[in-house]
Amino acid sequence: MVGIIAFHVLMLLLGLLIVSRVVAVERVSNALGYLHKTIGITTPSREQVRMVALIWVGSVIIIVDGCLFLLVFIARLSTTR
């Protein structure tokens, strides 16, 4: 449970750092460029970097929460009553 809360706090902090422009746009652009080139999609323009980074952060949160929900759901179904 602590790990889940820590994950959400860190992702929220990352999102806030990106929005508040504490993290330089070059760092965010480099990280997104590496990620996008790894999976084979085009990199965003300099004006779109912050928005795309926030979309990635939100997507990661949704994916992790969905996987945890499915894990708990399947575990509850598999227990005997």
N, C-alpha and C positions, 0 to 999 in steps of 0.2 A: 504494500500500500504506500509506503514511504517513497519507493521508487517511482510510482505512478505520479504522485504529487510533485516530486522533484522534477520529473520530466516536464510536466505542465508548467511549472514555475520557470524552468529554464527556457522553454519555448516561448512563453509569454515575455520573458526578459529579452530574448533575442528579437522578437517582434517589436518590442518597445524601443530597443536600441536602433533597429533599422528605421523605424518611423521617425524617431527623434533626431535622426541624422548624426548620432554619436559615432556610428561606424562609417568610415569613409566609403564613398560610392565606388571607389576603385577596388576595395576589398570585397564588397558585395558583388561587383561585376566579375572579378576574378573567380570567386567561388561559384557563381552561376555559370560562368563560361566553362569551367572545368566540369561541372555537373551536366550541362547541356551537351557538351562535346562527348562526354562519356556515353550518354544514352542516345546520341545521334540526332539531336534536334537543334534548330537554329538558336543562337544566343539573342537575348533581347537587346534593344537599343539602349543607349545610356539613359534616356529619359524614362524607360520602362523598368529599369533594374530594380528599384525599390518595390514597386508593385508586384513584380514577378517573384521577388524574394518572399514577400508576405504571402503570396499564393502558395508557394512551396511550403512555408512554415505551417500554414493552415492545413494543407493537404497531408503533411506528415502527422499532424495532431489527429486528423480525422481517420487516417489509416491505422494508426496505433490504437486509438480508442475502439475502432471497429474490430480489430483483431482481438483486443482484450475482451470485448463484449462477447464475441463468438466463442472464445476460450471458456469464459465463465458459463455461457449458455450450454455449450456441449458438455462441460463438466457436470453441470446440474442435471442434464438429461441422462448422463451415464451412471449416476449414483443410484443405488438401490434404496427403496423406501421400506 
